[in-house]
Amino acid sequence: MAEVQYGVAYVSRSPASTKQEDFAAQVEEVCNSWAAGGWRLLNAVGDYGARVTLGVWLYFVKEE
């Protein structure tokens, strides 16, 4: 039976004035970093403020 591990990362959009394209590139960089370690993205949940995305929670899983 495979061992399953879970990991969580939070990517903050700081400052809040960061362009959406730049924030998306930061999130992609984090996802690629985890993927290089054998993790796969399980879910992503946005953290929303009144007018802007504050950040995103990224949930990863790794089976060994």
N, C-alpha and C positions, 0 to 999 in steps of 0.2 A: 504494500500500500504506500502510495506517495505521501511524503510530508508536505504540508501546505503552510506557507508563511504569508502573512499579510503585512503591508507597509502603507504608511500614509505620509503625504507631503502636502504642505500648504504653500502656495505661491502667492505672495502679496503683490498687489498692484500699487506700488509706492514709488513716487507720489501718485496720487489719484489722477493726476493730469497726464500720466503716461499714455501714449497713443495705443489704441487697441492692437495695432499691428506689432508694436514692440512688446506688449504684454503677451500676445499670442506666441511670439518668438521665444520669450522666456519660458512659457509653459512647455513649448515643444522641446526646448533644451533640457528641461528637467525630465520630461518623459523619455527622451532619448538616453539620458544618463542612467535612468533606472533600467531601461531596456537592455543596455549594454551589460548590466549585471544579471540578466536573465529574468527580469521582472516584466510582467505585462500589465497594462492599464485595465483595471476592473471597472472603475466608475470615476466620474468627475462631477463635483457639485460646486456650483457657483456661490460666492458669498457676495450678496448684492446690497448696496447702499441705496440712498434715495434716488440718485441719478447716475450712478456709476458702479461698475463691477469692482469690488474691493479686493477680491482675490478668488482663488479656486482651490478646493480640496481635491487631491488626487489620491485615489485608492488603488494600490497595486497588489498583485498576487504572484507568488513564485512556488512552483511545484518541483520537488526534488525526488 
